[in-house]
Amino acid sequence: MTRKKDKFWEYAERLDGRFQCNFCKRDFAGGVPRVKSHLSGIRGRDIDICKKVPRDVQLAAAATIKGVNKRPKTEAFSSNSDETSSEIYEKNEGSMLDNLLAKFFLLNNINYGVVESPSFVDFVNALATFGTSYNLPSYSTLRTILVPNLLGEVKENIRSVKESWGETGCTLISDVWCDEKENKSFVNIMANSWRGAMLLNTFEVPVNKLTSDFMEVIVCFSIQTIGANNVVQYIDCSQSLGGITGTLLANNYPHIYVTRCVAAEIQSLFEEVYNEVEWLRVAFDNAKCIATHIYKHDNLLSLMRKYTDNRELTCPLKGEFSSNYNMLSSIMEVKSQLLQLVQSTEWLSFGYDTQDFGREIAETIRSSEFWNQGQEIAMALESLCLVFNLVDRYRSTFGYLYVAMEMATEKIRRIYDVNPSKYQRLWQIFNSRMAKIVHPIHAAAAFLNPAYMSSEMFKDKAKVIDVMNFVVKNLVTYKDKEAFVEQMMQYDSREQEVFSDIAKIMFKTSHPCQWWTYCGDKFPILRKYAIRILSQPCSSSPCKQSLSSFKSAQIKQQQKLALEAPFDYLSLRMNMILADKLKARDISDKPVDLTELGKLNIISRIFFDDLLNEAGIPHLDIQPSDRYAYQIIYIQM
């Protein structure tokens, strides 16, 4: 049966995927629903309204949208009072959409953080641009055509990442989690480099079999899988197992150095400071009291937003002690507004001074000691928080960490010198953690960062030899050693021929790897190693946050979806998460300004951490391996 042509095509000319209005002669994308929206005179439907449409056509179009028994106020022919009605209509429409969105999230058990995810925002924006003529695909089309089509995009990204390893090498990262009910441990092995990251494979090991030695066997197997020449570094994230010894790695792959995850070490430092420095813990707890109570009471939250001009407080994240600093900083930034809040007539009229939580908030905010302690904490921990942001937000940070930690050390030392008795424990904790955070390779990377090598930091020749000795001894092949040392000395001489005006400008415009690519022709051997070192990350957290949802992939009720999937669903999804997360994380060919490291995108972090609660991810159909005492889920592409 032939579908009847919609009568509103009488008022528009069909084009290829577009239409032209017969009245105003403008053309738009979309079909007949967009024609009706254009002619209806109702704003807020993602299309300009027609100013020349006849009144009867306008009312007919509006009736089809709002319903034949409802006559909305329209704008094109309205009076001032009608415009107000139109605004009310638009507001009601927006409220209706909000309710539909909330209902969609609730009924489908979707994590609320998804509303902030870039992929969801991109889809909504694209849908608004396309208009109401868009028809949702069927379940079958989505499952068998649209999602599998993404496989080509993922494979192309993985191919590009793998090709880059020949020049930059990569860092292997492990992520371990346990399902105690099933007595299983899962080890994700990822490869991260300047050009991107990918999930290599996943190992399923009985909980009682996963030791640090066995972890090292898994790492060596993964190195063998992708080729030892492609691996520069392994970030050891197995501290829960006691950390790997590194003996097997050193014997088989002496050129691969083992470092700790710097972000995890700084988190541990913040945790130790919180637990052992009492005055600091009290200040953090008081700040947490303010933030927690305000966000638990809607009326109080609305009142706070009124006084802070909608500036939000940062609530601490569970298990991330560095977020205490961000929380305290957000409170310090609105000190005067919070003081006005607890002294306002609204505060009294709501009766907050008569309630326990209100009295607790007001007492803290009115306390000069709280603000003084907060100021001291901000000064003491700011530099450490900036180092955390550096390694947690950016990928290729090897050339920056050493200098960032030197800056943090100097800042904390100055504070300690002012009041040794108060800051002694903080200074002790910081110094005890330094060796776990800074590896000799980080100092060498700072020297290979031309922006730092040209500064006063490496004027001392003995220091240059000291920091580069590790590289020459452990990373440079025997046949390259002489040329490497000769070119290192030439590089250190800072010849004008190499450090031209353009080269110096690139200190501020380009990542150190880019500088070596464009300016390092005179030092081909040194450049080869410099690029491989400077391309590496200092932290595993970007990959681990992106793949935290892997835990949800083992939910047994999702086995049916896994069996129905006509492709490797888990591999596709995990590698897409990695690609999108790391793409949004930084612009890898730009330098990092250590003085301008902003706060982390907390919303984004919450979203990826909360993927643990997500439903709708397939269970893996894991096959046993006869060769190994553990099961391997191959996800290589």
N, C-alpha and C positions, 0 to 999 in steps of 0.2 A: 504494500500500500504506500503510495507516494505521500510524503509529508507535505502538508499544506503550507504555502508560503506565508510568513508572518506579515500582517497588514502594515507594520511599521517600515517595511522595506519600500513602501510607497513614498517615504519621506527621505530616503537616502539611497545613494548609488553604491552598489557592491563593487569593491576593488579586490585585489588579491590579498586576502587576510585583513583588509581594512574597509572603511566606508567613507563616503563623502556626504555631508549633510546637504540636502537640497535647499535649505533656507540660508544658512550662513556660509556655505561652500567650503567649510573646513573639513579636513579628513583626519580620521583617527584609526588606531588599531582596534580590532575586535569585531564582534558580530552584532546581532540584533539586540542582545541585552545592553550593550554599550550604546546602541542607537537610542534605546528607550531612556537610558540614564541621561544622555546628552539632551534629549528633547524635553525631559520632565521638569527642568528648572530647579531640581533639587540638588543643592551642593553637598559635597562630602561623599560623592560616589566615584572618586578618582577619575573624573573626566570633566572638562569645562562644559558649562551649560550653554545652550544656544540662546542668543539674545534676539533672534529674529523669528523664532518659531511662533505660529499662530496660537492664540489662546486655547482653542478647542483641542488642538493636537497636543499642546503641553499638558492639559488636564488629563487627556486620555493616557498619555505616557506615564504621568504621575500615578494614575489610578492603577495601572498594571503593576507598578512597583509597590505601592502602599496597600493595594487592595481596593476593589471597586466600591466598597462602602465607606472608604476613608478618603477624605480630600485634604492632602497636605497643602500647607502654605508654600508658595513658590516664590522665587526671588526675582525672576526677570521682569515681572509685571506687578511687583508687590510694593506696598507703601512701607514706611518705616516700621510700623507695627508688624507687618507681614515678615520683614527681615528678622525681627526678633523671634517670630514663630519659626522661621527657617533655622535659625541658630539653635533653638530648642529642639527642633526635629533632628538636626545633625548630632546634637549632644545625646539625644535618646538613642539614635542609631549607634553611636560609639559605645554607649553603655550596653546595648544589646550585643554588639560584637564582643565586648569584654566578657559578658556572661557566657556566650557561646564558647569562647576560648577557654574559660575556666572549666566549663562543663566537659569540653573535649579532653583537657588534661586530667580531670578527676576520673571520668569514666574509663579512660584508657590507661590509667595508672602511669602517667608520664611524669618524669622528674621535672619539677618547676624550673630548674636551671636551664632547661632546653629553650625557654623563651628568650634567653640571652645568647644562645649559641649562634655563631655566625651563619651556619647553614640554614637554620630556621628563619633568621632575619632576612637572609638573601631570598629565600623562597617567598616570604610574605611580601617583600618589596617587589619582586618580579611579578607576583600575582596581582598586586595593586596596579602595576603598570599595564599588564595585559588586559585586565578587566574581567567582567563577569562572563565573558564568552568562553573562558577556560573551563573545560570539562575534566573532572578528576578521572584518572585511569582506573580500570577495574583491578580487582585483586590479582587476577591472572596476568594482566599486562604488566603490572608493577613487579610481580614475582619472577615472571619468565622472560621479560624483555628489558624493562627499564633498569632494574637493579643490575642484572648481568651485564648490561651494556657499559656499566661503570668499570667493569673489569679491565677493559682496554686502557682506560685512563690511568688506573692504578698500575698496570703493568708497564706503561710508558714511564711513569714516575719512578718506578723501581729500576727500570733499565737505565734511566738517567743517573740515579743515585749510584748504582753499581759501576757505571762507566767512570764516574768521578773518582772512585777509589784509587785508580792508577796514579793520579796526581796527588790527591789529598790524603789517601788512606782513610781509615775509619776507626771509631771507638766502639768496642763491644760493651754492652750494658746488660746486666742481668736484673731480673725482678722476681723475687720469690714470694709466694704466698701459700698458705696452708688451708686445706679443708679438713679440719680436725674430725668432723663427723664421719667423713669418708676415709680418714687416715691417708690422705693424699697431699702431696706438695706439687705445685706447678712452678716451673722455672721458665720464664720468658727470656729469650736472648734476642737483643735488638742491636742493630748496627746504626750508628749515628755519625754523620759527617757534615761538613760545611754545606753540602748540597741537599741534605735531607736525611731522613731516617726510615728504617724499615724493620719489620718484625721478621727475624730469620726463622726461628722455630721455637717450639715449646716442648718441654720435657715434663713428663708426669712421673714422680718418684714417690714411693712410700715415705711417709713422714719420718719413720725411724731410720731410713736409709740415707736421708739427705744430710750429709756432713760437709764440713768445709773442704775436705779432701775430695769428696765426690763432686762437689761443686766445681772444683778445679778441673776435674776430668771432663765435665760437661763443657766448660769454657774451652778447653783444648780441642775437644771434638768440634765445637762450633768454628774455631779458628781454622781447623783443618778443612772444614766444609767450604769456606769462602776463600781460602788461600792465605797463608801466613803473611805474604808480602802486602796484603791489603789491610792488615790490622796494625795500628800504631799503638793503641792503648786499650787497657781493660779497666773499667771503673768497678771496683769491688764494692758490691752492695750487700755482702753476706755477713755483715757484722753480727746479725742475729745468730749466725752459726759460728761466731768466733773469728770470722775473716779467714780468707784463704792464706795459706803459707807462701804461695808464689813459687815454691820449689819446682814443681812440674812445669810451670810456665817458663821459669828462668832457664831450666835445662833444655827445653824444647824450642823456645822462642825468646832468646835473650834480648832481641831488639824491641820486644813489646813490654812497655813499662806498666806497672800496676799502680793505680792511684785510688784514693777514697773519693766518694761522692762529697764534694765540698758543701753542697747545700745541706746534705744530711748531717755533716759535721758541725756546721754552723747552727742548725736546729738543736743539736745535742748541746752545743755551747750555751745557747739561750736557755735550754731546759735546766742545765746545771746552775746557771746564774740565778734562774728563778727559784730553784730549790734551796740554794745555799746562801744567797744574799738577802737577808730578811727585810731590810728597809725597802729594797727594790720590789720584793714580792708583795709587800703590803701596798705599795703604790699601784702595782698592776692589778691587784685584787680590788682595790677601791675603784679603779677605772672600769674594771669588768662589771662591778656592781652598777655603775651609772649606765653603761651601754646595755646591759642585760635587762635591767628593770624598765628602761625607756622603751625598748623594742618589744617588751611583753605587754605593754598597755597602749592600745591604739590611740586613745584620746591624748595621752601624754606625748606619744610619738608625733601626732599632728601638731601639738602645741610647740614641741621642740623645733619641728621643721619651719614653723612660722617665725620663730626667733632666729633660726640659723639660715633663713632664706633658702630652705630645702637642702642645705648641706647635711650629708649623712655622717653618722659615726660608723667606724669600722668595728664590727664585732669579731672577737677572736675565733680562730678556726681550731677545731678539736685536734690535738696532737701536734699543732704547729706553734711552738712557743715564740717564734719570731713575729707572729701576728699580734702578740701582746704589745709589741712596740708600735705597730701600725694603729692599733686601737687607741693607745695612749696618745699618740701623735694627733689623731683625728679629734680627740677631746681637747687637747691643748690648743688646737687651731681655732676653736670656737669658745674659748674661755669666757670672753666678755658676754657673749650671747647666752651661755648657760647661767652665768651669774644673774643676768637680767631675767631669765626664765624663772628661777626660784624666788625672785623678788617681785614677780609680777602679780597683778590682781587676779589674772586667770589661774595662776598656781594656787592661790588661796581659795578662789571660788570653786575650783574642782575638789578642794579638800585634801590635796596631796600632803599638806603638813600634818594632817591628822592620821595618816596611814603609815604603817611601818616602812614600806619601801620608799615612800615619798620623803619621810624624815631622813632615811639613810642616804638618799640621793642628795638632798639639800645640805645635809651636814658635810658630806664630802666636797660638794661644789663650793661651799662657803669656807672651806678650810684652806688657809694660806699655806699650810704645811704640804697639803696634797699638790698644790700647783708648784711649789718650790721643788719638791721631790720629782715631779714630772719633768720639770725643766732640766734637772740634773741628769735624769735618765735619758732624756732626749739627746743631751750633749754626749753622754757616755757611750750610748749604743748606736747612735746614728750611723757612724762609719761602718759598723758591723752589718747593720741592716742594708746598707748600700752594697756591700760585698755580696750579701745573700741575694739581693735583687739582681745583681750582675750575673751570677752563675745560674740563678733560677729562671731568669727571663731570656737570656741570650744563649745561642748555641756555641759558637766558636770563640771562647773567652780565654783561651790559654795565654794569649799575649797581654792580658789585662790583670789577671788574678794577683800576681806577685806585687805589682805596684799598688793595687787596691788594698792588699793586706798591709803593705808598708805604711800606707796612709792611715789605715785603721790603728795600727800599732802606735804610730806617733800621736794620734789623737787621744788614745786611751792613756798613753804614758804621760801626756801633759796634764790630763785630769787627775791621774794618780799622784803626780808630783804636788798638786795643790793640796790634797787631803789624803795622805797615804793610809791613815788608819781606817778611813771610811771605804776606800777603794782597793784596799789590799787584796781582799778575796777575789774581786772582779779581775784584778790584774793577774793574780795567780792562775785563775781558770783560763783566762785568755792565753797566757803563755804556755800552759800545759796542752792546749789544743792546737797551737801553731804548727807543730811538727806533723799533725794529722791532716791539716788543711793545705799547707804549702809543701810541695814536692820539689826536689832540685830541678825537675824539668820545667817548672813554672818560672823559675828565675831565668833559665836559659831562654824560655819563650819571651820574657820581657826584653831581654837583650836583642832578640830577633825581631821585636817590634820596633821598626825604625824611629817611630815617634819618641819612644823611651830611650833607645840607644843614643839618640842625639842629645838627650838631656844631661843634666849633671849626674844622674844616677850611676852611669857607667863610665865616668871619667877615670876611675881607678882601674889600671890595667890588671892588677892582681885579682880584682873582683871579677873581671871579664873571664880570665883564665879559670877561676874557681867555678863560675856558674856554667861555663861551656864544657868543662872537663867531663861532666856526666854524659853529655851528648856524644862527645868524641869516643868515650870509653864504651858506651852501651848501644848507641843507635847507628853510628856511622860505620859502614862496611870497611873492611881492611883496605880495599883498593881505592876508596874515596878519602881516607883519613888525611893524607898529605895535602891534597887539593882543598879539602874542607878547611883545614887549619890556615892555609895560605890565604884563602878567600875570606875567612873570618877576620884575619888581621887587616886585610884591605878594607873590608866593610867597616871595621872599627876605626880606621883612619879618617873616616868621614870626608872622603875626597869630594871636591866640588863637582867633579864630573858625574858622580853618582847622585849626590845630594843637591841636585839642581833646584831651581825655583819651583818647577812643576812637581818634583819629587817631594819637596817640603809642603806644598799645598795639599798633596795627597795624604799627608799625615792626618789632615782634618776632614778629608772627604771620602776616604776609602779604608776598608778593612786592611790590616797588614798583609793578608794573603794577596789582595789585589795589588798592593804596592809592590810586592815581590814579583808578581806576574809582569807588571809594566816596567819596573825600574831595576830589576835584578839580573839583567842580561850579562853583566860583567862577572857575576858570581854564580854560574850555572849549578855547581855542586852544592854550594851553600843554599841557594834558592830552593833546590829540590827538597832538602831537609827542613828548611824554614817553613815552606808551605805545608808540609805534612804535620809539623808540630803545631803551627798556628791555626790549623783548621779544626783542632779538636775541642770538645766541650770540657768543662770542669765538673759538670753535674749530670746526674742521671735523671733528675726529677722531671724534665720536660717529657721524656719518653715514658717514665713510670706513671705520671699523672694521666697521660693520654691513654694508657693501657690498663688503668685500674678497672675498667669495665670488663676486662678479661675474666675476672672472677665471676661476674654474672653469667658469663657464657657457659658455665658448668651447671646452670640450673636444670634439673632433670626434667621438669615439665616442658622444657623447650625441645626435647628430643625429636618430636614430630616435625617441627620446623626445620631442624637440621637435616633430617632424612628427605624432606621434600625439596630442599634447596638444590637446584640444578647446577650448582657451582660451589666453589669453596667460599661459603658465606663468611666464615670467621676471618679467613685471610684477607678477603676484600675489605671487610669492615675495619679490622684492626689497622691495616696499612693506610686506609683512608683517614682514620682518626689521626694517625701519626703525621701524615702529610699535611692535613688541614691545620692541626695544632701547631706544628713547627713552622708552617708558612706564616701563620698569624703572629708568631712569637717574636720575630725580629726580621730586619732587613739585613741579610748576611753580608752584603758588600759595603756596609756603612761602618765607620769606626764607632767605638763606644766612648762617650764622654763620661768619665767617672764622676764628675761633679754634678751631673744632671740626671742621675738615675732616679726615676720616679718610683712611686709605689706600684706594687704588683696589681694586676687586674684581678681583684679578689672575686668578682662575680664569675670570671672565667674559671678560676681555680676551683671554686665551689662546684661549678657545673661538672667538671671532669672528675673531681673527687667523689661526687654524689652519683656517678654512674654505677656505683656498687649497688644501688637500690633499683636499678633499671630492670624492667622485664622485657621480654621479647627478643632475647639473644639466644641463638641456638646452642644446644649442648653438643660438645664434641664427641664424635664417634671414634674413640681412641683405639688404635690397633696395637697389640703387643709387639715388641721387638725381641727376636730370638738372640740377637747379638749382645744386647746390653741388659743390665738388670733394672732398667727403667724403660718407660714407654716414651716414644718420641712422636710428636705430632708435627709432621713436616708442613711448613707453611711457606716454603720458598716458592718464588714465582719467577 
